[in-house]
C-alpha cells in the first residue's frame, strides 16, 4: 500500500479507496461516533498508534468530505481531527 494522500475539498468521484483518518488525541471526548466503524481488515491501518481509519463506503472523496463535514457539524469533532485521505495504486497496478 502506498502512503495516504490528503484530498482537498470538494473531492471527486472514482478516486478511491478513500478513508477518513481520525486523529484520536485531537478528537478526544468526541470520538468514537456511532455509525462510523473503524477499518479492521487492514493490519497496517489497525496498528496505527495515532489514528483510527474509517473506510468511506462509497469509495470516493466527495462522499468522504460529506462524511467528514457531518462528523464536524453533528458530532463536534474538531476540524483538524479528521481528514479525507486516499491511497493511489502503485504505478502499473490497477485497482
C-alpha positions as CSV (number, residue, x, y, z in Angstrom):
1,X,0.0,0.0,0.0
2,X,1.2,3.5,-0.8
3,X,1.3,6.4,1.6
4,X,-2.0,8.1,2.2
5,X,-2.6,11.3,0.3
6,X,-4.7,14.1,1.7
7,X,-7.7,15.1,-0.6
8,X,-8.8,18.7,-0.5
9,X,-12.5,19.6,-0.7
10,X,-14.7,19.2,-2.6
11,X,-13.2,15.8,-3.6
12,X,-14.2,13.8,-6.7
13,X,-15.9,10.6,-7.7
14,X,-14.0,7.4,-8.6
15,X,-10.8,8.3,-6.8
16,X,-10.7,5.6,-4.1
17,X,-10.1,3.8,-2.0
18,X,-10.9,6.7,0.4
19,X,-10.7,6.8,4.2
20,X,-11.5,9.2,7.0
21,X,-8.4,9.4,9.2
22,X,-9.3,10.4,12.7
23,X,-6.5,11.7,15.0
24,X,-7.5,10.1,18.3
25,X,-5.9,12.7,20.6
26,X,-7.3,15.7,18.8
27,X,-10.8,14.1,18.7
28,X,-10.7,13.1,22.4
29,X,-14.1,13.3,24.1
30,X,-15.9,13.4,20.7
31,X,-14.7,10.1,19.3
32,X,-15.7,7.3,18.6
33,X,-19.0,8.1,17.0
34,X,-21.8,5.6,16.3
35,X,-22.2,4.7,12.7
36,X,-18.5,5.3,11.8
37,X,-16.8,1.9,12.2
38,X,-13.0,1.6,12.3
39,X,-11.3,-0.3,9.5
40,X,-10.3,-3.6,11.0
41,X,-9.5,-5.6,7.8
42,X,-6.1,-3.9,7.2
43,X,-3.4,-4.7,9.7
44,X,-1.3,-1.7,8.9
45,X,-4.2,0.7,9.4
46,X,-5.4,-1.2,12.5
47,X,-1.9,-0.9,14.0
48,X,-1.7,2.9,13.6
49,X,-0.9,4.2,17.1
50,X,-2.3,7.7,16.5
51,X,-5.3,7.4,14.1
52,X,-8.5,5.5,13.5
53,X,-9.3,4.8,9.9
54,X,-12.8,4.7,8.6
55,X,-13.4,3.3,5.1
56,X,-15.7,5.6,3.0
57,X,-18.3,3.1,1.8
58,X,-18.9,4.9,-1.5
59,X,-15.2,4.8,-2.2
60,X,-14.8,8.4,-3.4
61,X,-13.5,11.6,-1.8
62,X,-16.6,13.6,-2.5
63,X,-18.6,11.3,-0.2
64,X,-15.7,11.3,2.2
65,X,-15.9,15.1,2.6
66,X,-19.6,14.9,3.2
67,X,-19.0,12.3,6.0
68,X,-16.2,14.5,7.4
69,X,-18.4,17.6,7.4
70,X,-21.1,15.6,9.2
71,X,-18.7,14.5,11.9
72,X,-17.5,18.0,12.5
73,X,-21.0,19.6,12.4
74,X,-23.1,16.9,14.1
75,X,-20.7,15.4,16.5
76,X,-18.4,18.3,17.3
77,X,-15.2,16.8,16.2
78,X,-12.5,19.4,15.8
79,X,-11.9,20.2,12.1
80,X,-8.2,19.3,12.4
81,X,-9.0,15.9,13.9
82,X,-10.5,14.3,10.8
83,X,-9.0,14.2,7.3
84,X,-10.1,12.7,4.0
85,X,-7.2,10.6,2.5
86,X,-6.9,8.2,-0.3
87,X,-4.4,5.5,-1.4
88,X,-3.4,5.6,-5.0
89,X,-2.5,2.2,-6.5
90,X,1.2,1.8,-7.2
91,X,2.3,2.7,-10.7
92,X,1.5,-0.1,-13.1
93,X,-1.2,-1.7,-10.9
94,X,-4.9,-1.5,-11.4
95,X,-7.4,-1.0,-8.6
